[in-house]
């Protein structure tokens, strides 16, 4: 507990480059936002200003364009949200390498804690509802898994826009909450690629190695994984 508390304290002291302002530049179809962990979703319109604790969700026919200022006075970055995604505005940020490593450690602690609790309670495939301080459900409902998929779709948006650190953290969190989604090749590949882009070479190599042992891989998938493993191993020598 002391070690975990120290990690939390260190995390609080670590700086991060967060968005100075996020404005909805364009919104089409079903686009909603909620504040914090509340389940009240409100319709989004162009011109709305979002806060770090806000979460945006697009429906099957929804899309949005966000105008993000990562630094005061700096150039704005446009981020397009396609249909069927959930993105936490707090994930639109750049982390230091130290903060990322500490947060990964904390996520591993949470994952280990979840596994221990599930073993003790004999609850298979339990999943935590999106948002902190949510109750555990047993088993995860189909709607829960859909939420997990929307979160992973959002992680892909983060990856495509260069937010590799938060892609890693979001993917790891989703895999902890929805283990069935973490058993899918494309989702695990996204995590491995994000780790690699975030300069977590050792972690990426371990993730690719785990991917290579998955059953039912196609020859194309095997080639992709083996190719990245060869590159990472060569870089270590």
C-alpha positions in Angstrom: 0.0 0.0 0.0 2.9 2.3 0.8 4.4 1.7 -2.6 1.1 2.4 -4.4 0.5 5.6 -2.3 4.0 6.8 -3.3 3.2 6.1 -7.0 0.0 8.1 -6.7 1.9 11.0 -5.1 4.5 11.0 -7.8 1.8 10.9 -10.5 0.2 14.0 -9.0 3.5 15.8 -9.2 4.2 14.9 -12.8 3.4 17.6 -15.4 1.4 16.8 -18.5 0.6 18.8 -21.6 -3.2 19.0 -21.5 -5.6 20.7 -23.9 -6.0 24.4 -23.1 -9.3 24.5 -24.8 -11.6 22.1 -26.8 -14.3 23.6 -29.0 -16.8 21.7 -31.1 -16.2 23.1 -34.6 -18.7 20.8 -36.4 -21.4 18.3 -35.3 -23.6 16.1 -37.5 -26.1 13.4 -36.5 -26.2 11.8 -33.1 -23.4 13.5 -31.0 -23.7 13.8 -27.3 -21.5 14.8 -24.3 -21.7 14.0 -20.6 -19.9 15.6 -17.6 -17.9 13.4 -15.3 -19.4 9.9 -14.6 -23.0 11.0 -14.8 -25.1 9.1 -17.3 -26.9 12.2 -18.5 -25.9 12.7 -22.1 -26.7 16.1 -23.7 -26.8 16.9 -27.4 -23.7 18.7 -28.8 -23.8 21.6 -31.2 -21.1 23.6 -33.0 -19.6 26.2 -30.8 -19.9 24.2 -27.5 -16.8 24.4 -25.3 -15.7 21.1 -23.7 -13.9 20.5 -20.4 -11.3 17.9 -19.5 -13.8 15.8 -17.5 -16.3 15.7 -20.4 -16.9 12.6 -22.5 -18.1 12.7 -26.1 -20.1 9.9 -27.8 -21.1 9.6 -31.4 -23.9 7.4 -32.6 -24.2 5.3 -35.8 -24.9 8.4 -37.9 -22.9 10.9 -35.8 -19.6 12.7 -36.4 -17.9 15.7 -35.0 -14.8 17.9 -35.5 -13.0 19.2 -32.4 -10.7 22.2 -32.4 -8.0 21.6 -29.8 -5.4 24.0 -28.4 -2.8 22.0 -26.6 -0.7 25.0 -25.6 -1.8 28.5 -24.8 -1.2 30.6 -27.9 -0.2 27.6 -30.0 -1.6 26.3 -33.2 -4.9 24.5 -33.0 -5.3 20.8 -33.9 -8.4 19.5 -35.5 -9.6 16.1 -34.4 -12.4 14.3 -36.3 -14.6 11.9 -34.4 -16.3 9.4 -36.7 -19.4 7.4 -35.9 -19.5 5.0 -33.0 -16.8 6.3 -30.7 -16.5 7.4 -27.1 -13.6 9.7 -26.3 -12.8 11.2 -22.9 -11.5 14.8 -23.3 -8.9 14.1 -20.6 -7.3 11.7 -23.0 -6.5 14.4 -25.5 -3.1 15.2 -23.9 0.5 14.4 -24.1 2.2 12.7 -21.2 5.8 12.7 -20.1 7.6 9.3 -20.3 7.8 9.2 -16.5 4.1 9.8 -16.1 3.2 7.2 -18.7 5.3 4.6 -17.0 3.8 5.3 -13.6 0.3 5.2 -14.9 1.0 1.9 -16.6 2.2 0.6 -13.3 -1.0 1.7 -11.6 -3.1 0.1 -14.3 -1.3 -3.2 -13.8 -2.0 -2.9 -10.1 -5.7 -2.4 -10.8 -5.7 -5.3 -13.2 -4.0 -7.6 -10.6 -6.5 -6.4 -8.0 -9.4 -7.1 -10.3 -8.2 -10.6 -11.0 -7.7 -11.3 -7.3 -11.2 -10.1 -6.4 -12.8 -12.1 -9.2 -10.9 -15.3 -8.1 -12.0 -14.7 -4.5 -15.6 -14.1 -5.4 -15.7 -16.7 -8.3 -17.0 -14.1 -10.7 -16.0 -15.0 -14.3 -15.6 -12.3 -16.9 -16.7 -9.5 -14.5 -16.6 -6.1 -16.1 -16.6 -2.6 -14.6 -19.0 -0.1 -16.2 -17.3 2.9 -17.8 -16.5 5.6 -15.3 -14.8 5.4 -11.9 -16.6 4.1 -8.8 -19.0 1.9 -10.8 -20.3 -1.4 -9.5 -19.1 -4.7 -10.9 -21.5 -6.5 -13.1 -21.6 -10.3 -13.5 -21.5 -11.2 -16.3 -20.9 -8.2 -18.6 -24.0 -7.5 -20.6 -24.0 -7.1 -24.4 -24.5 -3.4 -23.9 -21.3 -3.3 -21.7 -19.3 -4.9 -24.5 -20.7 -2.4 -26.9 -19.5 0.4 -24.7 -16.1 -1.2 -24.5 -15.9 -1.4 -28.3 -16.9 2.3 -28.6 -14.1 3.1 -26.1 -11.6 1.2 -28.3 -12.9 3.0 -31.4 -12.1 6.2 -29.5 -8.6 4.8 -28.7 -8.1 4.4 -32.4 -9.0 8.1 -32.9 -6.4 9.0 -30.2 -3.8 6.9 -32.0 -4.5 8.4 -35.4 -4.0 11.8 -33.9 -0.7 11.1 -32.2 -1.8 10.6 -28.6 0.0 7.3 -28.2 0.4 7.4 -24.4 -3.3 7.8 -23.7 -4.0 5.2 -26.4 -2.0 2.8 -24.4 -3.7 3.6 -21.1 -7.2 3.6 -22.5 -6.7 0.3 -24.3 -5.2 -1.3 -21.1 -8.2 0.0 -19.1 -10.7 -1.4 -21.6 -9.0 -4.8 -21.7 -9.2 -4.9 -17.9 -12.9 -4.0 -17.9 -13.9 -6.1 -20.9 -11.5 -9.1 -21.1 -13.3 -10.5 -24.2 -12.2 -7.4 -26.2 -8.6 -7.9 -25.1 -8.6 -11.3 -26.8 -9.1 -9.9 -30.3 -6.1 -9.5 -32.5 -6.9 -6.0 -34.0 -7.4 -4.6 -30.5 -4.2 -6.0 -29.1 -2.3 -4.9 -32.2 -3.4 -1.3 -31.6 -2.0 -1.5 -28.1 1.3 -2.9 -29.3 1.6 -0.3 -32.0 0.8 2.5 -29.5 3.4 1.2 -27.1 6.0 1.2 -29.9 5.1 4.8 -30.9 5.2 5.9 -27.3 8.8 4.6 -27.1 7.9 1.7 -24.8 10.1 -0.7 -26.8 10.3 -3.4 -24.2 6.6 -3.3 -23.4 5.8 -3.3 -27.2 8.1 -6.3 -27.8 6.4 -8.2 -25.0 2.9 -7.4 -26.4 3.9 -8.5 -29.9 5.4 -11.7 -28.4 2.1 -12.3 -26.7 0.2 -11.6 -29.9 2.4 -14.1 -31.8 1.1 -16.9 -29.5 -2.6 -16.2 -30.1 -4.5 -19.0 -31.8 -5.9 -18.8 -35.2 -3.7 -16.0 -36.6 -3.6 -15.7 -40.4 -0.3 -15.8 -42.2 -0.7 -12.0 -42.9 -1.2 -11.4 -39.2 1.8 -13.6 -38.3 4.0 -11.7 -40.8 3.0 -8.3 -39.3 3.7 -9.4 -35.8 7.0 -11.2 -36.6 8.1 -8.2 -38.6 7.7 -5.8 -35.8 9.4 -8.2 -33.3 12.4 -8.5 -35.6 12.7 -4.7 -35.8 12.4 -4.1 -32.1 14.9 -6.9 -31.3 17.4 -5.4 -33.9 17.1 -2.0 -32.2 18.1 -3.5 -28.9 21.5 -4.7 -30.2 
